[in-house]
Amino acid sequence: MRLEILEHGHKLPARLFIRLSELLFRQPMDNVALTAMHRPDFWGRPFFAVGTQVLRGPSYWTVGEREYMAMLVSRLNDCPFCARVHTETTRIEARGEVSIDDPSVRRPELAAVIPLLEKLTKDPESCGPADIDAARDAGVPDEAIIDALHVGFLFNTVNRMANAFDWTWESEGHVRVAAKVIHRIRYRLPGFILR
C-alpha cells in the first residue's frame, strides 16, 4: 500500500534536501530516503546507522560481496525495488570479485555462506547449528558468518517494507542514478535531514 505521506510529509530541511537532490540528479528521491526522512527517529537514523555499518563498515566481506548478498536476499524475497538497485550497486562495487551473471566468479567462502542466507530467508525455522557448521567447514570464519547474517537481517527487513509500501522506480535511469548515489554516499544521509 503506497502511503502518500511518505512522499510529502517531511519537515522543511528534508523538503529542501529532496528538492535540491531532484534538481541535481534529475530523478525523484528514492523511497528509502523519503521514508527515512519522514520518521527519522523511528526508522531513518537507526536504519541508516545499521546500513552504513553493515554494508560499508569494516568486514571480512568486500563491499561488492555484501552488495551481492543484499541483491541475493532481495531476489529471494521477491522484492523488485531492492533487487534492481542492489543488482546495479553490485555491478558498481564488485571490481571483479563477484559477478551477477556468472556464479562461478566468487570466492569459495561467499559460495559457502549463500546457502545459509538462502535458508534463513526462505525457511528460517529449519535453520540450525548444522547450517552454521557447514559454512565454518568451508572455511568461513565466525566473524564473516555474523557479517553475512547482518546483511540478511537488514534486507529481510527492508525488503518487507519495500513490498508493503509498494516502493518503485520510475525507470532504469532512476535505478542507475540511485546505485551511483549509494556508491558515493556510502549509505550516509546528511544528519540535518534526519532530525
Residue pairs with C-beta under 8 A, 6 or more apart in sequence:
1 164
1 165
1 166
2 165
2 166
3 165
5 38
6 31
6 34
6 35
6 38
6 165
7 34
9 38
10 18
10 34
10 37
10 38
11 37
11 195
13 192
13 193
13 195
14 37
14 38
14 193
17 37
17 190
17 192
17 193
18 29
18 33
18 34
18 37
21 29
22 28
22 29
25 177
25 181
26 177
27 170
27 173
27 174
27 177
27 178
28 170
28 174
30 85
30 167
30 169
30 174
30 178
30 181
31 81
31 162
31 165
31 167
31 168
32 158
32 162
32 167
33 189
35 43
35 44
35 161
35 165
35 167
36 43
36 44
36 45
36 47
36 48
36 189
36 194
37 44
37 189
37 193
37 194
38 44
40 193
40 194
40 195
44 189
44 194
45 194
47 158
48 187
48 188
48 189
48 194
50 150
50 154
51 154
51 187
52 186
52 187
52 188
54 66
54 147
54 150
54 151
54 154
55 63
55 66
55 67
55 70
55 151
55 154
55 186
55 187
56 63
56 186
56 187
59 66
59 144
59 147
60 109
60 141
60 143
60 144
60 147
61 69
61 110
61 144
61 147
61 148
61 151
62 93
62 95
62 97
62 98
63 93
64 90
64 93
64 94
64 95
64 97
64 98
65 97
65 98
65 106
65 107
65 110
66 147
66 151
67 86
67 89
67 90
67 93
67 94
68 90
68 94
68 98
68 100
68 106
68 110
69 113
69 114
69 117
69 148
69 151
69 152
69 155
70 82
70 86
70 89
70 90
70 151
70 154
70 155
71 82
71 83
71 86
71 87
71 89
71 90
71 100
72 114
72 117
72 118
73 117
73 121
73 151
73 152
73 155
73 156
73 159
74 82
74 83
74 86
74 155
74 159
75 83
76 117
76 118
76 121
76 122
77 121
77 155
77 156
77 159
77 160
77 163
78 163
79 155
79 159
79 160
79 162
79 163
81 162
81 163
81 167
81 168
81 169
82 155
82 158
82 159
82 162
84 169
84 175
85 169
85 175
85 178
85 179
85 182
86 155
87 100
88 175
88 176
88 178
88 179
89 179
89 182
89 183
90 98
90 100
91 100
91 179
92 179
92 180
92 183
93 183
94 100
96 105
97 105
97 106
97 107
98 105
98 106
98 110
99 105
99 106
103 111
108 138
108 139
109 138
109 139
109 140
109 144
111 138
112 134
112 135
112 138
112 139
112 140
113 135
113 140
113 144
113 145
113 148
115 131
115 134
115 135
116 127
116 131
116 132
116 134
116 135
116 145
116 148
116 149
117 148
117 151
117 152
119 126
119 127
119 131
120 127
120 149
120 152
120 156
121 152
121 156
132 145
135 145
136 142
136 145
140 148
161 167
169 175
169 178
